[in-house]
Amino acid sequence: MRFVLKCLTVFTDKIIRYEDAERIKEALMMTKVEQLFYEEAAIKIAKNLLRSGIDVNVIAHDTNLPLDKVLELRDDITTEKE
């Protein structure tokens, strides 16, 4: 069902009014697959920021990853360096 809705959204992208697009956007929830892609990207970004020495709290805030996940990534990076 979500696939059909997304196909319709793409199809109507050129003809739909902005206000209607906003309502549709709010109605469609992020799929589990999209959440996995987002989390994977957030983890890659967090790892790069950790390697640059950015504070873990800033990384957690900016990537929306839980602090414990960022701390886990930091520990993994530290282990990789050793």
LINVEN-V755410 format. One line per field, one symbol per residue. phi: phi as a letter, one per 30 degrees, with the letter a starting at -180 (. if undefined). psi: psi as a letter, one per 40 degrees, with the letter a starting at -180 (. if undefined). burial: + if it has 9 or more other ideal C-beta (glycine too) atoms within 8 Angstrom, else -. Layout:
# LINVEN-V755410
phi = ???
psi = ???
burial = ???
This chain:
# LINVEN-V755410
phi = .dedddddddddedcddeddddddedddcdddddddddddddddddddddddidddddddddciddeddddddddddddddd
psi = dddddddddddedeeiiddddddddddhihiddddddddddddddddddddeeihdddddddefiiddddddddddddddd.
burial = ----++--+------+----+--+---+------+--++--++-+++-++-----+-+++--+-+-+-+++-++--+-----
